[in-house]
Amino acid sequence: MNRAQRRAAAKAAKKDGNKELSEKIFLFNQLPDECLACARAFDKGDRQMVMEWNVVIREKEKIVRLYCPECWHKAKKLVEQLENK
Ligand SMILES: [Zn+2]
């Protein structure tokens, strides 16, 4: 590999990384500002909320769903109940 090839490869790698990052930022910007189930307000700037709330990302469809901890818990319980039937 000569110097020009090396530079081209590095450039390509950097480009890919940036693409992935911009995709993540795009999805983050798509974050709803309320719980999908109960419409409780969500504050993106609140670290605690960001940690506790549940985000479901469907990258293919570019759909982002957001659930507050209570609704997430309820949904999980419902699924468990259905599975135990
Ligand atoms: Zn909720």
PDB file of the backbone (N, CA, C, O) and the ligand in Angstrom, with CONECT records:
HET     ZN  A 101       1
ATOM      1  N   MET A   1       0.856  -1.209   0.000  1.00  0.00           N
ATOM      2  CA  MET A   1       0.000   0.000   0.000  1.00  0.00           C
ATOM      3  C   MET A   1       0.885   1.250   0.000  1.00  0.00           C
ATOM      4  O   MET A   1       1.729   1.416   0.880  1.00  0.00           O
ATOM      5  N   ASN A   2       0.692   2.107  -0.968  1.00  0.00           N
ATOM      6  CA  ASN A   2       1.485   3.343  -0.975  1.00  0.00           C
ATOM      7  C   ASN A   2       0.773   4.429  -0.170  1.00  0.00           C
ATOM      8  O   ASN A   2      -0.322   4.234   0.357  1.00  0.00           O
ATOM      9  N   ARG A   3       1.430   5.562  -0.100  1.00  0.00           N
ATOM     10  CA  ARG A   3       0.896   6.600   0.777  1.00  0.00           C
ATOM     11  C   ARG A   3      -0.501   7.101   0.347  1.00  0.00           C
ATOM     12  O   ARG A   3      -1.376   7.346   1.177  1.00  0.00           O
ATOM     13  N   ALA A   4      -0.672   7.240  -0.971  1.00  0.00           N
ATOM     14  CA  ALA A   4      -1.956   7.737  -1.485  1.00  0.00           C
ATOM     15  C   ALA A   4      -3.077   6.749  -1.176  1.00  0.00           C
ATOM     16  O   ALA A   4      -4.188   7.140  -0.817  1.00  0.00           O
ATOM     17  N   GLN A   5      -2.761   5.451  -1.325  1.00  0.00           N
ATOM     18  CA  GLN A   5      -3.775   4.425  -1.041  1.00  0.00           C
ATOM     19  C   GLN A   5      -4.141   4.423   0.432  1.00  0.00           C
ATOM     20  O   GLN A   5      -5.305   4.294   0.812  1.00  0.00           O
ATOM     21  N   ARG A   6      -3.079   4.574   1.265  1.00  0.00           N
ATOM     22  CA  ARG A   6      -3.319   4.581   2.706  1.00  0.00           C
ATOM     23  C   ARG A   6      -4.245   5.743   3.090  1.00  0.00           C
ATOM     24  O   ARG A   6      -5.167   5.607   3.895  1.00  0.00           O
ATOM     25  N   ARG A   7      -3.950   6.883   2.473  1.00  0.00           N
ATOM     26  CA  ARG A   7      -4.743   8.073   2.777  1.00  0.00           C
ATOM     27  C   ARG A   7      -6.195   7.878   2.324  1.00  0.00           C
ATOM     28  O   ARG A   7      -7.131   8.271   3.020  1.00  0.00           O
ATOM     29  N   ALA A   8      -6.364   7.271   1.160  1.00  0.00           N
ATOM     30  CA  ALA A   8      -7.711   7.031   0.634  1.00  0.00           C
ATOM     31  C   ALA A   8      -8.476   6.088   1.553  1.00  0.00           C
ATOM     32  O   ALA A   8      -9.665   6.279   1.808  1.00  0.00           O
ATOM     33  N   ALA A   9      -7.774   5.059   2.051  1.00  0.00           N
ATOM     34  CA  ALA A   9      -8.416   4.070   2.937  1.00  0.00           C
ATOM     35  C   ALA A   9      -8.840   4.735   4.249  1.00  0.00           C
ATOM     36  O   ALA A   9      -9.935   4.493   4.757  1.00  0.00           O
ATOM     37  N   ALA A  10      -7.957   5.571   4.781  1.00  0.00           N
ATOM     38  CA  ALA A  10      -8.269   6.263   6.038  1.00  0.00           C
ATOM     39  C   ALA A  10      -9.462   7.186   5.848  1.00  0.00           C
ATOM     40  O   ALA A  10     -10.336   7.296   6.709  1.00  0.00           O
ATOM     41  N   LYS A  11      -9.473   7.840   4.706  1.00  0.00           N
ATOM     42  CA  LYS A  11     -10.546   8.766   4.397  1.00  0.00           C
ATOM     43  C   LYS A  11     -11.880   8.000   4.310  1.00  0.00           C
ATOM     44  O   LYS A  11     -12.901   8.459   4.822  1.00  0.00           O
ATOM     45  N   ALA A  12     -11.854   6.840   3.662  1.00  0.00           N
ATOM     46  CA  ALA A  12     -13.060   6.031   3.500  1.00  0.00           C
ATOM     47  C   ALA A  12     -13.559   5.561   4.862  1.00  0.00           C
ATOM     48  O   ALA A  12     -14.760   5.579   5.133  1.00  0.00           O
ATOM     49  N   ALA A  13     -12.625   5.139   5.718  1.00  0.00           N
ATOM     50  CA  ALA A  13     -13.005   4.654   7.047  1.00  0.00           C
ATOM     51  C   ALA A  13     -13.645   5.776   7.851  1.00  0.00           C
ATOM     52  O   ALA A  13     -14.640   5.574   8.547  1.00  0.00           O
ATOM     53  N   LYS A  14     -13.061   6.951   7.741  1.00  0.00           N
ATOM     54  CA  LYS A  14     -13.574   8.099   8.476  1.00  0.00           C
ATOM     55  C   LYS A  14     -14.993   8.434   8.002  1.00  0.00           C
ATOM     56  O   LYS A  14     -15.883   8.746   8.793  1.00  0.00           O
ATOM     57  N   LYS A  15     -15.158   8.357   6.717  1.00  0.00           N
ATOM     58  CA  LYS A  15     -16.456   8.667   6.118  1.00  0.00           C
ATOM     59  C   LYS A  15     -17.528   7.713   6.656  1.00  0.00           C
ATOM     60  O   LYS A  15     -18.629   8.132   7.013  1.00  0.00           O
ATOM     61  N   ASP A  16     -17.184   6.426   6.705  1.00  0.00           N
ATOM     62  CA  ASP A  16     -18.139   5.430   7.213  1.00  0.00           C
ATOM     63  C   ASP A  16     -18.518   5.722   8.657  1.00  0.00           C
ATOM     64  O   ASP A  16     -19.687   5.660   9.037  1.00  0.00           O
ATOM     65  N   GLY A  17     -17.497   6.045   9.455  1.00  0.00           N
ATOM     66  CA  GLY A  17     -17.753   6.343  10.858  1.00  0.00           C
ATOM     67  C   GLY A  17     -18.689   7.520  11.011  1.00  0.00           C
ATOM     68  O   GLY A  17     -19.593   7.513  11.846  1.00  0.00           O
ATOM     69  N   ASN A  18     -18.463   8.517  10.206  1.00  0.00           N
ATOM     70  CA  ASN A  18     -19.306   9.709  10.284  1.00  0.00           C
ATOM     71  C   ASN A  18     -20.738   9.407   9.877  1.00  0.00           C
ATOM     72  O   ASN A  18     -21.694   9.965  10.415  1.00  0.00           O
ATOM     73  N   LYS A  19     -20.854   8.520   8.923  1.00  0.00           N
ATOM     74  CA  LYS A  19     -22.188   8.168   8.447  1.00  0.00           C
ATOM     75  C   LYS A  19     -22.963   7.502   9.581  1.00  0.00           C
ATOM     76  O   LYS A  19     -24.132   7.803   9.820  1.00  0.00           O
ATOM     77  N   GLU A  20     -22.283   6.591  10.270  1.00  0.00           N
ATOM     78  CA  GLU A  20     -22.923   5.886  11.381  1.00  0.00           C
ATOM     79  C   GLU A  20     -23.318   6.867  12.478  1.00  0.00           C
ATOM     80  O   GLU A  20     -24.399   6.772  13.060  1.00  0.00           O
ATOM     81  N   LEU A  21     -22.424   7.806  12.744  1.00  0.00           N
ATOM     82  CA  LEU A  21     -22.680   8.788  13.797  1.00  0.00           C
ATOM     83  C   LEU A  21     -23.871   9.680  13.431  1.00  0.00           C
ATOM     84  O   LEU A  21     -24.741   9.943  14.262  1.00  0.00           O
ATOM     85  N   SER A  22     -23.895  10.135  12.189  1.00  0.00           N
ATOM     86  CA  SER A  22     -24.983  11.028  11.786  1.00  0.00           C
ATOM     87  C   SER A  22     -26.307  10.279  11.815  1.00  0.00           C
ATOM     88  O   SER A  22     -27.358  10.866  12.074  1.00  0.00           O
ATOM     89  N   GLU A  23     -26.247   8.971  11.547  1.00  0.00           N
ATOM     90  CA  GLU A  23     -27.450   8.146  11.631  1.00  0.00           C
ATOM     91  C   GLU A  23     -27.964   8.127  13.062  1.00  0.00           C
ATOM     92  O   GLU A  23     -29.166   8.236  13.300  1.00  0.00           O
ATOM     93  N   LYS A  24     -27.034   7.985  14.025  1.00  0.00           N
ATOM     94  CA  LYS A  24     -27.405   7.950  15.436  1.00  0.00           C
ATOM     95  C   LYS A  24     -27.990   9.296  15.863  1.00  0.00           C
ATOM     96  O   LYS A  24     -28.979   9.349  16.595  1.00  0.00           O
ATOM     97  N   ILE A  25     -27.378  10.367  15.406  1.00  0.00           N
ATOM     98  CA  ILE A  25     -27.878  11.698  15.743  1.00  0.00           C
ATOM     99  C   ILE A  25     -29.254  11.897  15.136  1.00  0.00           C
ATOM    100  O   ILE A  25     -30.144  12.483  15.751  1.00  0.00           O
ATOM    101  N   PHE A  26     -29.412  11.401  13.923  1.00  0.00           N
ATOM    102  CA  PHE A  26     -30.712  11.518  13.256  1.00  0.00           C
ATOM    103  C   PHE A  26     -31.786  10.815  14.093  1.00  0.00           C
ATOM    104  O   PHE A  26     -32.861  11.368  14.328  1.00  0.00           O
ATOM    105  N   LEU A  27     -31.486   9.598  14.537  1.00  0.00           N
ATOM    106  CA  LEU A  27     -32.460   8.844  15.328  1.00  0.00           C
ATOM    107  C   LEU A  27     -32.721   9.525  16.670  1.00  0.00           C
ATOM    108  O   LEU A  27     -33.847   9.532  17.167  1.00  0.00           O
ATOM    109  N   PHE A  28     -31.660  10.101  17.250  1.00  0.00           N
ATOM    110  CA  PHE A  28     -31.834  10.798  18.526  1.00  0.00           C
ATOM    111  C   PHE A  28     -32.747  12.005  18.344  1.00  0.00           C
ATOM    112  O   PHE A  28     -33.567  12.318  19.207  1.00  0.00           O
ATOM    113  N   ASN A  29     -32.590  12.665  17.222  1.00  0.00           N
ATOM    114  CA  ASN A  29     -33.449  13.818  16.938  1.00  0.00           C
ATOM    115  C   ASN A  29     -34.890  13.397  16.679  1.00  0.00           C
ATOM    116  O   ASN A  29     -35.820  14.192  16.814  1.00  0.00           O
ATOM    117  N   GLN A  30     -35.056  12.134  16.306  1.00  0.00           N
ATOM    118  CA  GLN A  30     -36.387  11.614  16.050  1.00  0.00           C
ATOM    119  C   GLN A  30     -37.120  11.230  17.341  1.00  0.00           C
ATOM    120  O   GLN A  30     -38.305  10.896  17.322  1.00  0.00           O
ATOM    121  N   LEU A  31     -36.395  11.284  18.455  1.00  0.00           N
ATOM    122  CA  LEU A  31     -36.982  10.899  19.738  1.00  0.00           C
ATOM    123  C   LEU A  31     -38.265  11.693  20.008  1.00  0.00           C
ATOM    124  O   LEU A  31     -38.264  12.922  19.947  1.00  0.00           O
ATOM    125  N   PRO A  32     -39.343  10.991  20.302  1.00  0.00           N
ATOM    126  CA  PRO A  32     -40.578  11.713  20.638  1.00  0.00           C
ATOM    127  C   PRO A  32     -40.389  12.475  21.956  1.00  0.00           C
ATOM    128  O   PRO A  32     -39.477  12.169  22.725  1.00  0.00           O
ATOM    129  N   ASP A  33     -41.247  13.461  22.212  1.00  0.00           N
ATOM    130  CA  ASP A  33     -41.087  14.206  23.469  1.00  0.00           C
ATOM    131  C   ASP A  33     -42.133  13.788  24.503  1.00  0.00           C
ATOM    132  O   ASP A  33     -42.375  14.488  25.486  1.00  0.00           O
ATOM    133  N   GLU A  34     -42.741  12.638  24.255  1.00  0.00           N
ATOM    134  CA  GLU A  34     -43.667  12.109  25.261  1.00  0.00           C
ATOM    135  C   GLU A  34     -43.764  10.589  25.137  1.00  0.00           C
ATOM    136  O   GLU A  34     -43.402   9.999  24.119  1.00  0.00           O
ATOM    137  N   CYS A  35     -44.263   9.982  26.208  1.00  0.00           N
ATOM    138  CA  CYS A  35     -44.442   8.529  26.210  1.00  0.00           C
ATOM    139  C   CYS A  35     -45.527   8.170  25.188  1.00  0.00           C
ATOM    140  O   CYS A  35     -46.583   8.800  25.121  1.00  0.00           O
ATOM    141  N   LEU A  36     -45.233   7.151  24.407  1.00  0.00           N
ATOM    142  CA  LEU A  36     -46.164   6.750  23.357  1.00  0.00           C
ATOM    143  C   LEU A  36     -47.477   6.221  23.931  1.00  0.00           C
ATOM    144  O   LEU A  36     -48.529   6.348  23.304  1.00  0.00           O
ATOM    145  N   ALA A  37     -47.413   5.631  25.119  1.00  0.00           N
ATOM    146  CA  ALA A  37     -48.604   5.005  25.697  1.00  0.00           C
ATOM    147  C   ALA A  37     -49.433   5.961  26.548  1.00  0.00           C
ATOM    148  O   ALA A  37     -50.658   5.985  26.425  1.00  0.00           O
ATOM    149  N   CYS A  38     -48.784   6.756  27.416  1.00  0.00           N
ATOM    150  CA  CYS A  38     -49.557   7.602  28.338  1.00  0.00           C
ATOM    151  C   CYS A  38     -49.359   9.090  28.101  1.00  0.00           C
ATOM    152  O   CYS A  38     -49.953   9.913  28.799  1.00  0.00           O
ATOM    153  N   ALA A  39     -48.526   9.447  27.119  1.00  0.00           N
ATOM    154  CA  ALA A  39     -48.314  10.844  26.739  1.00  0.00           C
ATOM    155  C   ALA A  39     -47.652  11.683  27.836  1.00  0.00           C
ATOM    156  O   ALA A  39     -47.769  12.909  27.844  1.00  0.00           O
ATOM    157  N   ARG A  40     -46.956  11.010  28.762  1.00  0.00           N
ATOM    158  CA  ARG A  40     -46.196  11.738  29.774  1.00  0.00           C
ATOM    159  C   ARG A  40     -45.017  12.436  29.088  1.00  0.00           C
ATOM    160  O   ARG A  40     -44.363  11.860  28.218  1.00  0.00           O
ATOM    161  N   ALA A  41     -44.758  13.675  29.489  1.00  0.00           N
ATOM    162  CA  ALA A  41     -43.718  14.472  28.823  1.00  0.00           C
ATOM    163  C   ALA A  41     -42.324  13.909  29.081  1.00  0.00           C
ATOM    164  O   ALA A  41     -42.008  13.475  30.189  1.00  0.00           O
ATOM    165  N   PHE A  42     -41.504  13.926  28.042  1.00  0.00           N
ATOM    166  CA  PHE A  42     -40.133  13.449  28.140  1.00  0.00           C
ATOM    167  C   PHE A  42     -39.177  14.599  27.845  1.00  0.00           C
ATOM    168  O   PHE A  42     -39.346  15.324  26.865  1.00  0.00           O
ATOM    169  N   ASP A  43     -38.164  14.757  28.710  1.00  0.00           N
ATOM    170  CA  ASP A  43     -37.191  15.822  28.527  1.00  0.00           C
ATOM    171  C   ASP A  43     -35.849  15.224  28.120  1.00  0.00           C
ATOM    172  O   ASP A  43     -35.173  14.582  28.923  1.00  0.00           O
ATOM    173  N   LYS A  44     -35.473  15.442  26.860  1.00  0.00           N
ATOM    174  CA  LYS A  44     -34.218  14.899  26.321  1.00  0.00           C
ATOM    175  C   LYS A  44     -32.997  15.354  27.090  1.00  0.00           C
ATOM    176  O   LYS A  44     -31.976  14.667  27.127  1.00  0.00           O
ATOM    177  N   GLY A  45     -33.115  16.536  27.711  1.00  0.00           N
ATOM    178  CA  GLY A  45     -31.973  17.094  28.425  1.00  0.00           C
ATOM    179  C   GLY A  45     -31.825  16.549  29.837  1.00  0.00           C
ATOM    180  O   GLY A  45     -30.836  16.827  30.514  1.00  0.00           O
ATOM    181  N   ASP A  46     -32.809  15.773  30.281  1.00  0.00           N
ATOM    182  CA  ASP A  46     -32.781  15.214  31.627  1.00  0.00           C
ATOM    183  C   ASP A  46     -32.093  13.854  31.609  1.00  0.00           C
ATOM    184  O   ASP A  46     -32.653  12.870  31.125  1.00  0.00           O
ATOM    185  N   ARG A  47     -30.870  13.812  32.142  1.00  0.00           N
ATOM    186  CA  ARG A  47     -30.071  12.581  32.099  1.00  0.00           C
ATOM    187  C   ARG A  47     -30.800  11.402  32.729  1.00  0.00           C
ATOM    188  O   ARG A  47     -30.789  10.287  32.208  1.00  0.00           O
ATOM    189  N   GLN A  48     -31.437  11.680  33.873  1.00  0.00           N
ATOM    190  CA  GLN A  48     -32.154  10.640  34.598  1.00  0.00           C
ATOM    191  C   GLN A  48     -33.229  10.006  33.702  1.00  0.00           C
ATOM    192  O   GLN A  48     -33.372   8.785  33.636  1.00  0.00           O
ATOM    193  N   MET A  49     -33.966  10.870  33.027  1.00  0.00           N
ATOM    194  CA  MET A  49     -35.027  10.402  32.139  1.00  0.00           C
ATOM    195  C   MET A  49     -34.456   9.591  30.978  1.00  0.00           C
ATOM    196  O   MET A  49     -34.972   8.532  30.622  1.00  0.00           O
ATOM    197  N   VAL A  50     -33.379  10.115  30.400  1.00  0.00           N
ATOM    198  CA  VAL A  50     -32.759   9.432  29.271  1.00  0.00           C
ATOM    199  C   VAL A  50     -32.319   8.024  29.690  1.00  0.00           C
ATOM    200  O   VAL A  50     -32.407   7.077  28.909  1.00  0.00           O
ATOM    201  N   MET A  51     -31.836   7.902  30.962  1.00  0.00           N
ATOM    202  CA  MET A  51     -31.388   6.604  31.462  1.00  0.00           C
ATOM    203  C   MET A  51     -32.559   5.664  31.730  1.00  0.00           C
ATOM    204  O   MET A  51     -32.473   4.466  31.457  1.00  0.00           O
ATOM    205  N   GLU A  52     -33.643   6.201  32.258  1.00  0.00           N
ATOM    206  CA  GLU A  52     -34.739   5.358  32.726  1.00  0.00           C
ATOM    207  C   GLU A  52     -35.772   5.007  31.662  1.00  0.00           C
ATOM    208  O   GLU A  52     -36.348   3.920  31.678  1.00  0.00           O
ATOM    209  N   TRP A  53     -35.996   5.920  30.758  1.00  0.00           N
ATOM    210  CA  TRP A  53     -37.025   5.666  29.751  1.00  0.00           C
ATOM    211  C   TRP A  53     -36.512   4.680  28.712  1.00  0.00           C
ATOM    212  O   TRP A  53     -35.305   4.535  28.518  1.00  0.00           O
ATOM    213  N   ASN A  54     -37.424   4.019  28.059  1.00  0.00           N
ATOM    214  CA  ASN A  54     -37.051   2.986  27.107  1.00  0.00           C
ATOM    215  C   ASN A  54     -37.320   3.420  25.674  1.00  0.00           C
ATOM    216  O   ASN A  54     -38.420   3.838  25.312  1.00  0.00           O
ATOM    217  N   VAL A  55     -36.275   3.302  24.884  1.00  0.00           N
ATOM    218  CA  VAL A  55     -36.376   3.678  23.478  1.00  0.00           C
ATOM    219  C   VAL A  55     -36.316   2.420  22.629  1.00  0.00           C
ATOM    220  O   VAL A  55     -35.419   1.591  22.784  1.00  0.00           O
ATOM    221  N   VAL A  56     -37.264   2.292  21.746  1.00  0.00           N
ATOM    222  CA  VAL A  56     -37.271   1.161  20.815  1.00  0.00           C
ATOM    223  C   VAL A  56     -37.013   1.717  19.426  1.00  0.00           C
ATOM    224  O   VAL A  56     -37.796   2.507  18.899  1.00  0.00           O
ATOM    225  N   ILE A  57     -35.897   1.288  18.843  1.00  0.00           N
ATOM    226  CA  ILE A  57     -35.524   1.814  17.530  1.00  0.00           C
ATOM    227  C   ILE A  57     -35.669   0.741  16.462  1.00  0.00           C
ATOM    228  O   ILE A  57     -35.136  -0.361  16.590  1.00  0.00           O
ATOM    229  N   ARG A  58     -36.388   1.078  15.423  1.00  0.00           N
ATOM    230  CA  ARG A  58     -36.473   0.206  14.259  1.00  0.00           C
ATOM    231  C   ARG A  58     -35.709   0.925  13.168  1.00  0.00           C
ATOM    232  O   ARG A  58     -36.247   1.770  12.453  1.00  0.00           O
ATOM    233  N   GLU A  59     -34.416   0.558  13.059  1.00  0.00           N
ATOM    234  CA  GLU A  59     -33.539   1.307  12.163  1.00  0.00           C
ATOM    235  C   GLU A  59     -33.985   1.229  10.717  1.00  0.00           C
ATOM    236  O   GLU A  59     -33.877   2.206   9.977  1.00  0.00           O
ATOM    237  N   LYS A  60     -34.482   0.081  10.314  1.00  0.00           N
ATOM    238  CA  LYS A  60     -34.914  -0.101   8.926  1.00  0.00           C
ATOM    239  C   LYS A  60     -36.004   0.896   8.560  1.00  0.00           C
ATOM    240  O   LYS A  60     -35.944   1.558   7.524  1.00  0.00           O
ATOM    241  N   GLU A  61     -37.004   0.986   9.438  1.00  0.00           N
ATOM    242  CA  GLU A  61     -38.138   1.873   9.145  1.00  0.00           C
ATOM    243  C   GLU A  61     -37.907   3.292   9.633  1.00  0.00           C
ATOM    244  O   GLU A  61     -38.717   4.185   9.382  1.00  0.00           O
ATOM    245  N   LYS A  62     -36.763   3.501  10.354  1.00  0.00           N
ATOM    246  CA  LYS A  62     -36.451   4.811  10.930  1.00  0.00           C
ATOM    247  C   LYS A  62     -37.561   5.262  11.883  1.00  0.00           C
ATOM    248  O   LYS A  62     -37.962   6.426  11.901  1.00  0.00           O
ATOM    249  N   ILE A  63     -38.037   4.305  12.667  1.00  0.00           N
ATOM    250  CA  ILE A  63     -39.080   4.603  13.636  1.00  0.00           C
ATOM    251  C   ILE A  63     -38.489   4.541  15.034  1.00  0.00           C
ATOM    252  O   ILE A  63     -37.781   3.593  15.373  1.00  0.00           O
ATOM    253  N   VAL A  64     -38.777   5.540  15.835  1.00  0.00           N
ATOM    254  CA  VAL A  64     -38.309   5.565  17.215  1.00  0.00           C
ATOM    255  C   VAL A  64     -39.529   5.632  18.130  1.00  0.00           C
ATOM    256  O   VAL A  64     -40.366   6.526  18.013  1.00  0.00           O
ATOM    257  N   ARG A  65     -39.607   4.674  19.035  1.00  0.00           N
ATOM    258  CA  ARG A  65     -40.717   4.661  19.985  1.00  0.00           C
ATOM    259  C   ARG A  65     -40.178   4.868  21.385  1.00  0.00           C
ATOM    260  O   ARG A  65     -39.111   4.369  21.742  1.00  0.00           O
ATOM    261  N   LEU A  66     -40.941   5.617  22.174  1.00  0.00           N
ATOM    262  CA  LEU A  66     -40.484   5.966  23.508  1.00  0.00           C
ATOM    263  C   LEU A  66     -41.536   5.596  24.550  1.00  0.00           C
ATOM    264  O   LEU A  66     -42.721   5.889  24.387  1.00  0.00           O
ATOM    265  N   TYR A  67     -41.081   4.946  25.628  1.00  0.00           N
ATOM    266  CA  TYR A  67     -41.990   4.554  26.702  1.00  0.00           C
ATOM    267  C   TYR A  67     -41.429   4.975  28.050  1.00  0.00           C
ATOM    268  O   TYR A  67     -40.234   4.833  28.306  1.00  0.00           O
ATOM    269  N   CYS A  68     -42.299   5.495  28.914  1.00  0.00           N
ATOM    270  CA  CYS A  68     -41.860   5.836  30.263  1.00  0.00           C
ATOM    271  C   CYS A  68     -41.690   4.532  31.049  1.00  0.00           C
ATOM    272  O   CYS A  68     -42.213   3.497  30.636  1.00  0.00           O
ATOM    273  N   PRO A  69     -40.966   4.564  32.173  1.00  0.00           N
ATOM    274  CA  PRO A  69     -40.703   3.324  32.923  1.00  0.00           C
ATOM    275  C   PRO A  69     -41.986   2.587  33.316  1.00  0.00           C
ATOM    276  O   PRO A  69     -42.029   1.358  33.268  1.00  0.00           O
ATOM    277  N   GLU A  70     -43.024   3.320  33.702  1.00  0.00           N
ATOM    278  CA  GLU A  70     -44.277   2.676  34.127  1.00  0.00           C
ATOM    279  C   GLU A  70     -44.912   1.888  32.990  1.00  0.00           C
ATOM    280  O   GLU A  70     -45.291   0.728  33.152  1.00  0.00           O
ATOM    281  N   CYS A  71     -45.018   2.537  31.846  1.00  0.00           N
ATOM    282  CA  CYS A  71     -45.647   1.873  30.708  1.00  0.00           C
ATOM    283  C   CYS A  71     -44.799   0.702  30.232  1.00  0.00           C
ATOM    284  O   CYS A  71     -45.328  -0.331  29.820  1.00  0.00           O
ATOM    285  N   TRP A  72     -43.489   0.867  30.290  1.00  0.00           N
ATOM    286  CA  TRP A  72     -42.585  -0.205  29.876  1.00  0.00           C
ATOM    287  C   TRP A  72     -42.805  -1.422  30.782  1.00  0.00           C
ATOM    288  O   TRP A  72     -42.868  -2.563  30.324  1.00  0.00           O
ATOM    289  N   HIS A  73     -42.919  -1.139  32.074  1.00  0.00           N
ATOM    290  CA  HIS A  73     -43.126  -2.189  33.063  1.00  0.00           C
ATOM    291  C   HIS A  73     -44.457  -2.900  32.811  1.00  0.00           C
ATOM    292  O   HIS A  73     -44.539  -4.128  32.834  1.00  0.00           O
ATOM    293  N   LYS A  74     -45.490  -2.097  32.571  1.00  0.00           N
ATOM    294  CA  LYS A  74     -46.823  -2.661  32.300  1.00  0.00           C
ATOM    295  C   LYS A  74     -46.792  -3.530  31.055  1.00  0.00           C
ATOM    296  O   LYS A  74     -47.343  -4.631  31.043  1.00  0.00           O
ATOM    297  N   ALA A  75     -46.150  -3.035  30.011  1.00  0.00           N
ATOM    298  CA  ALA A  75     -46.081  -3.768  28.748  1.00  0.00           C
ATOM    299  C   ALA A  75     -45.343  -5.088  28.939  1.00  0.00           C
ATOM    300  O   ALA A  75     -45.734  -6.116  28.387  1.00  0.00           O
ATOM    301  N   LYS A  76     -44.265  -5.045  29.734  1.00  0.00           N
ATOM    302  CA  LYS A  76     -43.490  -6.257  29.984  1.00  0.00           C
ATOM    303  C   LYS A  76     -44.328  -7.291  30.730  1.00  0.00           C
ATOM    304  O   LYS A  76     -44.292  -8.482  30.421  1.00  0.00           O
ATOM    305  N   LYS A  77     -45.088  -6.807  31.727  1.00  0.00           N
ATOM    306  CA  LYS A  77     -45.938  -7.688  32.516  1.00  0.00           C
ATOM    307  C   LYS A  77     -47.004  -8.335  31.632  1.00  0.00           C
ATOM    308  O   LYS A  77     -47.311  -9.520  31.761  1.00  0.00           O
ATOM    309  N   LEU A  78     -47.553  -7.529  30.742  1.00  0.00           N
ATOM    310  CA  LEU A  78     -48.581  -8.018  29.834  1.00  0.00           C
ATOM    311  C   LEU A  78     -48.025  -9.138  28.953  1.00  0.00           C
ATOM    312  O   LEU A  78     -48.672 -10.165  28.748  1.00  0.00           O
ATOM    313  N   VAL A  79     -46.835  -8.920  28.446  1.00  0.00           N
ATOM    314  CA  VAL A  79     -46.194  -9.922  27.594  1.00  0.00           C
ATOM    315  C   VAL A  79     -45.968 -11.207  28.405  1.00  0.00           C
ATOM    316  O   VAL A  79     -46.197 -12.311  27.911  1.00  0.00           O
ATOM    317  N   GLU A  80     -45.514 -11.044  29.654  1.00  0.00           N
ATOM    318  CA  GLU A  80     -45.266 -12.204  30.505  1.00  0.00           C
ATOM    319  C   GLU A  80     -46.553 -12.981  30.740  1.00  0.00           C
ATOM    320  O   GLU A  80     -46.574 -14.212  30.703  1.00  0.00           O
ATOM    321  N   GLN A  81     -47.634 -12.228  30.984  1.00  0.00           N
ATOM    322  CA  GLN A  81     -48.929 -12.872  31.204  1.00  0.00           C
ATOM    323  C   GLN A  81     -49.358 -13.656  29.985  1.00  0.00           C
ATOM    324  O   GLN A  81     -49.841 -14.783  30.100  1.00  0.00           O
ATOM    325  N   LEU A  82     -49.185 -13.069  28.827  1.00  0.00           N
ATOM    326  CA  LEU A  82     -49.578 -13.734  27.595  1.00  0.00           C
ATOM    327  C   LEU A  82     -48.752 -14.986  27.367  1.00  0.00           C
ATOM    328  O   LEU A  82     -49.257 -16.003  26.891  1.00  0.00           O
ATOM    329  N   GLU A  83     -47.463 -14.898  27.716  1.00  0.00           N
ATOM    330  CA  GLU A  83     -46.581 -16.045  27.524  1.00  0.00           C
ATOM    331  C   GLU A  83     -46.922 -17.179  28.489  1.00  0.00           C
ATOM    332  O   GLU A  83     -46.755 -18.353  28.158  1.00  0.00           O
ATOM    333  N   ASN A  84     -47.394 -16.828  29.668  1.00  0.00           N
ATOM    334  CA  ASN A  84     -47.673 -17.850  30.668  1.00  0.00           C
ATOM    335  C   ASN A  84     -49.025 -18.549  30.462  1.00  0.00           C
ATOM    336  O   ASN A  84     -49.346 -19.529  31.135  1.00  0.00           O
ATOM    337  N   LYS A  85     -49.784 -18.030  29.538  1.00  0.00           N
ATOM    338  CA  LYS A  85     -51.110 -18.601  29.327  1.00  0.00           C
ATOM    339  C   LYS A  85     -51.049 -20.003  28.745  1.00  0.00           C
ATOM    340  O   LYS A  85     -52.088 -20.620  28.509  1.00  0.00           O
TER     341      LYS A  85
HETATM  342 ZN    ZN A 101     -46.091   6.095  29.830  1.00  0.00          ZN2+
END
